[in-house]
Amino acid sequence: MWDSTGHRHLLAGGRLTGRFGVDVTPESLVRLGNALASAMPRAAVISVARDAARPSASAAEILMGSLTASGSDVRDLRVLPMPVLRHDVELSADAGVMVRSIPGQPDLIEINVLDSRGRPLDEARSRAVERLYARQDFRRPLATDVGARIQATSVVEDYCDSIRGSGTLHGVADSPVTVVVDAGGGSAGSALPLLLGHAGIDLVLLGGRADEGRVHADSAQRKQAIRALADRVVATRATMGIYLDPAAERLGLVDELGNVLDEDRTLLVVLDLVAAERRGGRAVLPVTTSRVAEQVGEFHGTGVIRAAQPELSAEVADALLVADGLGGFAIGSGSRHLDGLAACAALIGLVGRTRLTLSAIDARIPRTALLRESVDVSWSARAAVMREIHLAAASMDHDVTLGVRSIESDGAWCLVLPDPHDSRIRLWAEAPSIGRAQEIIGKWRAMVVAAAGE
């Protein structure tokens, strides 16, 4: 299935990606459905959802037919965002499948396989599916044992009820809150009015209709949509603006002045809001994000734990906040998954209760310069490069939680990390000023290039 693009594994992190009609063909989708069903217990229930793109609809139909033919019951959720699928899997299914396209790359399709907890399929189960796929050792049920296709109902309503029941929106009705939300042309537009409509919030919804064109939007089109959102925030004198990705897993913020916060500032603002209200607990953050987070957490009495993959960390169970540094958040000790819709509701509640503007919250958080770069190296040189980087950092204060993070005497730092999916070496540097950050990242980039010898 994946020979044409050279993938080592069929499922990597519970996810497979390929060009529709080239890497992902009807024949390979049938085999994948057979393998997934055969790896599950007999009469297992699998929830299947998709986005609004036509390739996703076609692939989902093939997968559902294959799953039922192999003896599994299928809950057909049709077009729904990933957080709603996760919730349905936890309540009503043994596994889940999300079929979606990749923004900016309309020829690519992504299939995510979830376990019964709504998490990506772990490595052991992924390898079991791969073995069945390769050997074509599939379950062949009798006609009486063929699975049923269930048209699931009230899935979005059940999800919204669970979010509202968590109390994240309490107190919002006591303060006038106007929020402009851009659903990104994804299926979150159908859930937002249900989620926020009974909380006394004035909601201005943009991109609320499932739109294949928005799903395939490139970076320039996304920036244009965010700018339009910012203009609408100013025009309506809204409290804040929120933009969601088409899968509703990640979000970004716009303050009441129309300023678009980048991913780093969004994380710090969210951390400040959560820590200021809870006054304790801990937050789990990635190692690649700003160390200003420790200052924010210390000010409010909240601990900050760094993890290679925060959403999969063992600390998630009782964390007040989990973030991936890319706009994905799980807010509240009961949240186990990155959920843009739930985070949207939680942030509206936090801002409504704090009575401070987003611009004021952003202004009180220290600013630094955080730079990112990457260097292309050959696969064969990666180990030698990281060995040289480790030796160079040995005489300094350094951290090897993920990659090698060297810490300068003035507190500035640089992280050197090999990309897990391609041959690039990625670098992050943070310093009090842009000039200092450029100096540090330039020094370590030169070491990478010299060690690669290319």
C-alpha positions in Angstrom: 0.0 0.0 0.0 2.7 2.4 1.0 5.6 1.3 -1.2 5.3 4.2 -3.6 6.1 6.7 -0.8 8.5 4.6 1.1 6.7 4.4 4.5 8.4 2.1 7.0 5.1 1.2 8.7 1.5 1.1 7.6 0.4 2.8 10.8 2.7 5.3 12.5 1.3 6.7 15.7 -2.1 5.2 14.8 -2.2 7.3 11.7 -1.5 6.6 8.0 -1.2 9.2 5.2 -0.9 8.9 1.5 -2.0 10.3 -1.9 -5.6 9.3 -2.6 -5.8 7.0 -5.6 -2.0 6.4 -5.6 -0.9 5.3 -2.1 -4.5 5.0 -0.7 -6.5 3.0 -3.3 -9.9 1.3 -3.0 -8.1 -2.1 -2.9 -5.8 -1.0 0.0 -8.7 0.5 1.9 -10.6 -2.8 1.7 -7.6 -4.6 3.1 -7.1 -2.0 5.8 -10.7 -2.4 6.9 -10.4 -6.2 6.9 -7.2 -6.0 9.0 -8.7 -3.5 11.5 -11.8 -5.6 12.0 -9.8 -8.9 12.3 -7.6 -7.3 15.0 -10.7 -6.5 17.1 -12.9 -9.0 19.1 -15.9 -10.5 17.2 -18.8 -8.1 16.9 -16.7 -5.2 18.0 -18.2 -1.7 17.5 -16.2 0.8 15.5 -17.2 4.5 15.1 -16.3 6.1 11.8 -16.3 9.9 11.0 -14.9 12.0 8.3 -14.5 15.6 7.1 -16.4 17.3 4.2 -13.8 16.5 1.5 -15.0 14.1 -1.3 -11.9 11.8 -1.1 -12.7 11.4 2.6 -16.3 10.5 1.9 -15.3 7.9 -0.7 -12.6 6.4 1.6 -14.9 6.3 4.6 -17.6 4.4 2.6 -15.1 1.8 1.5 -13.8 1.3 5.0 -17.2 0.9 6.5 -18.2 -1.7 4.0 -15.0 -3.6 4.6 -15.4 -3.4 8.4 -19.0 -4.8 8.4 -18.0 -7.5 5.9 -15.4 -8.7 8.4 -17.9 -8.9 11.2 -17.6 -5.5 13.0 -20.6 -3.2 13.7 -20.0 0.3 12.4 -21.4 3.5 13.9 -21.7 5.9 11.0 -21.1 9.4 12.4 -20.8 11.0 9.0 -19.2 14.5 9.0 -18.1 15.3 12.6 -15.0 16.9 14.2 -12.4 14.7 15.9 -13.3 15.7 19.5 -16.9 14.5 19.0 -15.6 11.2 17.5 -13.3 10.7 20.5 -16.2 11.2 22.9 -18.4 8.8 21.0 -15.7 6.1 21.0 -15.3 6.4 24.8 -19.0 6.1 25.3 -20.2 3.7 22.7 -17.5 1.9 20.7 -14.4 -0.3 20.9 -12.4 1.8 18.4 -12.7 4.7 16.1 -11.6 5.8 12.6 -11.4 9.4 11.4 -10.9 10.0 7.6 -9.8 13.5 6.7 -7.8 15.4 4.2 -4.7 17.5 5.0 -5.1 21.4 4.8 -3.2 22.8 1.8 -2.6 19.4 0.3 -5.9 18.2 -1.4 -4.3 15.1 -2.9 -3.4 13.7 0.5 -5.7 11.8 2.8 -5.1 10.9 6.5 -6.7 8.0 8.3 -6.5 8.1 12.2 -7.3 4.9 14.1 -8.3 5.3 17.8 -8.5 2.8 20.6 -11.4 2.4 23.0 -10.2 5.4 25.1 -10.1 7.7 22.0 -6.3 7.7 21.9 -4.2 6.9 18.8 -3.7 3.2 18.4 -0.6 2.2 20.3 2.5 0.6 18.7 1.7 -3.0 19.7 -1.8 -2.9 18.2 -0.6 -1.0 15.1 1.9 -3.8 14.4 -0.8 -6.4 14.9 -2.9 -4.7 12.3 0.1 -4.4 10.0 0.8 -8.2 10.2 -2.8 -9.0 9.4 -2.7 -6.5 6.5 0.5 -8.0 5.0 -0.5 -11.6 5.4 -4.2 -10.9 4.4 -5.1 -13.2 7.3 -8.6 -11.8 7.7 -11.6 -12.9 9.6 -14.3 -14.4 7.2 -17.7 -14.4 9.0 -20.7 -16.3 8.0 -23.6 -14.4 6.4 -25.4 -14.3 9.7 -22.4 -12.7 11.4 -21.9 -9.8 9.1 -21.7 -6.6 11.0 -24.5 -3.9 11.0 -24.2 -0.3 10.0 -25.7 1.9 12.6 -26.8 5.5 11.8 -25.8 7.2 15.1 -28.0 10.0 16.4 -27.6 12.7 19.1 -23.8 12.3 19.0 -23.2 16.1 18.9 -25.8 16.8 21.5 -24.3 14.2 23.9 -20.9 15.7 23.4 -22.1 19.3 24.1 -24.0 18.1 27.2 -20.8 16.6 28.6 -18.9 19.9 28.0 -21.6 22.0 29.5 -21.9 19.6 32.5 -18.2 20.1 33.3 -19.0 23.7 34.5 -16.5 25.4 32.2 -19.0 28.1 31.2 -20.3 28.9 34.7 -20.5 32.6 35.5 -20.3 33.7 31.9 -23.9 34.9 31.9 -23.0 37.4 34.6 -20.6 39.3 32.3 -21.3 40.5 28.8 -19.2 38.3 26.5 -19.2 38.6 22.7 -17.1 36.0 20.9 -16.3 35.7 17.2 -15.5 32.2 16.2 -14.2 30.9 12.8 -14.9 27.2 12.6 -12.5 26.9 9.6 -15.1 25.5 7.3 -15.0 22.3 9.3 -17.8 20.4 11.0 -17.3 22.2 14.3 -19.8 24.8 13.0 -22.7 22.4 13.7 -21.6 21.9 17.4 -20.7 25.5 18.4 -24.3 26.9 18.6 -25.3 23.9 20.7 -22.3 24.2 22.9 -22.4 28.0 23.5 -26.0 28.9 22.8 -27.4 28.3 26.3 -24.6 30.1 28.2 -25.6 33.7 27.6 -22.9 34.3 25.1 -23.3 36.5 22.0 -21.7 34.3 19.4 -20.7 35.5 15.9 -20.0 32.4 13.9 -17.8 32.5 10.7 -17.1 29.5 8.5 -19.9 27.5 10.1 -20.8 25.5 7.1 -18.8 22.4 6.2 -16.8 23.7 3.2 -14.5 21.5 1.2 -12.7 24.5 -0.1 -11.9 25.7 3.4 -10.7 22.2 4.4 -8.2 22.4 1.6 -7.1 26.0 2.2 -3.4 26.7 2.0 -1.4 28.8 4.4 -2.1 32.1 2.5 -5.8 31.4 2.5 -5.8 30.6 6.3 -3.9 33.9 7.0 -6.5 35.7 5.0 -9.4 34.1 7.0 -7.7 34.9 10.3 -7.3 38.5 9.2 -11.0 38.7 8.3 -11.7 37.2 11.8 -9.6 39.9 13.4 -11.4 42.6 11.5 -14.8 41.2 12.6 -13.7 41.2 16.2 -12.9 44.9 16.0 -16.0 45.8 14.0 -18.3 44.0 16.5 -16.3 45.2 19.6 -16.1 41.6 20.6 -14.4 40.3 23.8 -12.2 38.0 21.8 -11.9 36.0 18.6 -11.1 32.3 18.2 -10.2 30.4 15.1 -10.4 26.6 14.9 -8.7 24.2 12.5 -11.0 22.1 10.3 -10.6 19.1 12.6 -11.5 21.3 15.7 -8.4 19.9 17.5 -6.5 23.2 17.7 -7.3 26.9 18.0 -5.8 30.3 17.9 -6.7 33.6 19.6 -7.4 37.2 18.6 -7.6 39.8 21.3 -10.2 42.5 21.5 -8.0 45.0 19.6 -7.7 42.7 16.6 -4.2 41.5 17.4 -3.5 37.9 16.3 -1.6 35.9 18.9 0.9 33.4 17.6 1.1 29.9 18.9 3.7 30.7 21.6 1.8 33.7 23.0 -1.5 31.8 22.8 0.0 29.0 25.0 1.3 31.5 27.6 -2.1 33.4 27.7 -4.0 30.2 28.2 -1.6 29.1 30.9 -2.0 32.4 32.7 -5.7 32.2 32.5 -5.9 28.6 33.8 -3.2 29.1 36.5 -4.7 32.4 37.8 -8.1 30.8 38.4 -7.0 27.5 39.8 -4.0 28.7 41.9 -2.2 25.3 42.1 -1.9 22.0 40.2 0.4 21.5 37.3 0.5 22.0 33.5 2.1 19.6 31.0 3.9 21.4 28.2 6.2 20.4 25.3 9.9 20.9 25.6 10.0 23.1 22.5 8.0 26.0 23.9 9.0 29.1 25.8 10.5 28.9 29.3 8.5 32.0 30.2 5.8 29.4 31.0 7.7 28.5 34.2 7.6 32.1 35.3 3.9 32.3 34.6 3.3 29.1 36.5 5.5 30.1 39.5 3.7 33.5 39.8 0.3 31.7 40.2 1.6 28.7 42.2 1.2 26.2 39.3 3.9 23.7 38.4 5.1 23.2 34.9 6.1 19.7 33.7 7.9 19.3 30.3 7.2 16.2 28.2 8.2 14.9 24.8 4.6 14.2 24.0 2.4 16.1 26.5 -0.9 14.6 25.4 0.5 11.0 25.9 2.2 11.8 29.2 1.3 9.9 32.4 0.9 13.3 34.1 -2.2 14.1 31.9 -4.7 12.4 34.3 -4.6 15.2 36.9 -3.1 18.1 35.0 -4.9 21.4 34.9 -3.6 22.1 31.4 -2.1 20.0 28.6 -0.8 21.7 25.5 1.1 20.6 22.4 2.6 24.0 21.4 0.7 24.0 18.1 -2.6 25.3 19.4 -3.9 22.1 20.9 -5.2 22.2 24.5 -6.8 20.0 27.1 -8.1 22.3 29.9 -9.2 20.9 33.2 -8.2 17.8 35.2 -10.9 15.7 33.5 -9.7 16.5 30.0 -7.6 13.7 28.5 -7.5 14.7 24.8 -6.6 17.8 22.8 -10.0 19.3 22.1 -10.4 22.6 20.3 -14.2 22.8 21.0 -13.8 22.1 24.8 -10.9 24.5 25.0 -13.0 27.2 23.2 -15.7 26.9 25.8 -13.2 26.8 28.7 -11.4 29.9 27.4 -14.6 31.8 27.0 -15.5 30.9 30.6 -12.1 31.9 31.9 -12.1 35.3 30.2 -15.6 36.0 31.2 -14.9 35.3 34.9 -11.5 37.1 35.1 -13.0 40.4 33.8 -9.6 41.2 32.2 -9.2 41.8 28.4 -7.0 39.4 26.4 -4.7 42.3 25.5 -4.2 43.1 29.2 -3.4 39.4 30.0 -0.9 39.3 27.1 0.7 42.5 28.2 1.5 41.3 31.7 3.4 38.2 30.4 7.2 38.7 29.7 8.2 38.7 26.1 11.2 36.8 24.6 12.3 35.9 21.1 11.7 32.3 20.1 13.2 31.2 16.7 12.8 28.0 14.8 15.0 26.6 12.0 15.7 23.3 10.3 18.7 21.8 8.5 18.5 19.1 5.9 20.9 16.2 6.6 21.1 12.7 5.2 19.6 9.8 7.3 23.1 8.3 7.6 24.5 11.5 9.2 21.8 12.0 11.8 23.4 9.9 14.5 26.8 11.5 14.0 25.3 15.0 14.1 23.5 14.4 17.4 26.6 12.8 18.9 28.6 15.9 18.1 25.9 18.2 19.5 25.7 16.2 22.7 29.5 16.4 23.1 29.4 20.2 22.5 26.7 20.6 25.1 28.4 18.4 27.7 30.4 21.3 29.2 27.2 23.5 29.5 24.1 23.2 31.5 21.9 21.0 29.3 18.8 18.9 29.2 18.2 15.7 27.2 14.5 15.1 27.9 14.0 15.3 24.1 17.0 16.0 21.8 19.7 18.2 23.3 18.8 21.5 24.9 21.9 23.6 25.8 21.4 26.5 28.3 23.6 29.6 28.1 24.8 31.5 31.1 22.2 34.3 30.5 19.3 31.8 30.5 19.0 31.7 26.7 18.8 28.2 25.2 18.9 26.2 22.0 17.2 22.8 21.4 18.6 20.5 18.7 16.2 17.7 17.8 16.1 15.2 14.9 12.7 15.2 13.1 11.0 11.8 13.7 9.4 11.7 10.3 12.1 13.0 7.9 15.9 13.5 7.8 15.9 17.2 9.0 17.4 18.4 12.2 15.2 21.0 13.8 16.5 23.8 16.1 14.7 26.1 18.5 16.3 29.0 20.3 14.9 31.4 22.9 16.6 34.6 24.2 15.6 38.0 25.7 16.2 39.7 22.3 15.9 38.7 18.7 19.6 39.5 18.1 20.7 37.1 20.9 18.3 34.4 19.7 19.7 34.7 16.1 23.3 34.5 17.5 22.6 31.3 19.5 20.6 29.5 16.8 23.3 30.5 14.2 26.0 29.0 16.4 24.3 25.6 16.8 23.1 25.5 13.2 26.8 25.9 12.1 27.7 22.9 14.4 24.9 20.8 12.8 26.1 21.7 9.3 29.8 21.0 10.1 28.9 17.6 11.8 26.8 16.6 8.8 29.8 17.3 6.5 27.4 18.0 3.6 
